[in-house]
C-alpha cells in the first residue's frame, strides 16, 4: 500500500517514532461498510483479496476511513462528468 510506505518515509524524515494513521477519504458508503464488516459473503469473495490490506490497516489503526459526500469530493473532477452548472464560474 503506497500510503503506508509514504507514511513510513515521512516518519523517518521527520524523526517521528509514532506512525500517524492514514486518513482515506471515500465517497462510497457501501465500500466503507464492506471493508469494516467482519467475515465475507459469496458475492464478496472475488474482492476479499483487494480489501484484505485495507482491513488489516484498519485493525492495526494505521488507517482511518472517512466518508466524503460526492458533492465535496475534489477527485470527482478527474473521474466523473460534471453538469454544465458545476463547470460555470460562480458569480
C-alpha positions, 0 to 999 in steps of 0.5 A, a space after each residue: 500500500 503506497 500510503 503506508 510506505 509514504 507514511 513510513 518515509 515521512 516518519 523517518 524524515 521527520 524523526 517521528 517514532 509514532 506512525 500517524 494513521 492514514 486518513 482515506 477519504 471515500 465517497 462510497 458508503 457501501 465500500 466503507 461498510 464492506 471493508 469494516 464488516 467482519 467475515 465475507 459473503 459469496 458475492 464478496 469473495 472475488 474482492 476479499 483479496 483487494 480489501 484484505 490490506 485495507 482491513 488489516 490497516 484498519 485493525 492495526 489503526 494505521 488507517 482511518 476511513 472517512 466518508 466524503 459526500 460526492 458533492 465535496 469530493 475534489 477527485 470527482 473532477 478527474 473521474 466523473 462528468 460534471 453538469 454544465 452548472 458545476 463547470 460555470 464560474 460562480 458569480 
